[in-house]
Amino acid sequence: MSATPHTFVLVHGAWHGGWCWVHVADRLRAQGHQVYTPTLTGVGERSHLLQPGITLQTFIQDIANVLIWEDLHNVTLVGHSFGGLVITGVADILPERLRQLVYLDAFILESGISTFDTLPPEVVAKLRAAATEQATPVLAAPKAKNLGLSEAQDIAFVESRLTPMPLGVYETALQLQHPIGNGLPCAYVHCKQPSFAAVEGSRQWVKENTQWNWSELPTGHDAMVSAPSLLAEHLNNLLA
């Protein structure tokens, strides 16, 4: 366990908001760390900003601006699920402000690839058709149980707060000027009980293409909800 205070910026995944980190953030702050839990444009408490034109670059700039406006340095940047794409983009443009990257059961894409590029064309067509039926094209949130949650209180907590995701963030490709991680220390955390099938391709990419720190947690995909104490301890240990 790290005895020195550090700065964490925790980036949520699809349909979530900064709210999902509340119990993890409380535990890390109790250990003396500085913790930021920003919400990306158009979701969570910023859902009133939902509009056409929100892209993956919008999300990347959201987090980059937190680092700049809060004047943060030596940051441990954590990305959960879809947030993995965001932290990759931030590391590409602001590596000098970061200490390390932690991919929490997260997606990883190569430069020039969008999320929709990784899905079968018929699936993309179906998702686009459903999204464009809305005034602002969005992808509806899934059921909480599909995020690896099983406890009734966890399901209620999450399902009352999930918001639709802007379609544009899935359609736009991640554009990188440097290799994924941009030379920073990187760690990948696999939440394995149950394992979230949608990110299996990203896990395999890490195993086949990197020497990143690899670890596993005995909890589901939304680990910050289902096992906040375990996750906070694990993040603290990754600082060693």
Secondary structure, 3 states (H helix, E strand, C coil): CCCCCCEEEEECCCCCCHHHHHHHHHHHHHCCCEEECCCCCCCHHHHHHCCCCCCHHHHHHHHHHHHHHCCCCCEEEEEECCHHHHHHHHHHHCHHHEEEEEEECCCCCCCCCCCHHHCCHHHHHHHHHHHCCCCCCEECCCCHHHHCCCCHHHHHHHHCCCCCEECHHHHCCCCCCCCCCCCCCEEEEEEECCECHHHHHHHHHHHHHCCCEEEEECCCCCHHHHCHHHHHHHHHHHCC
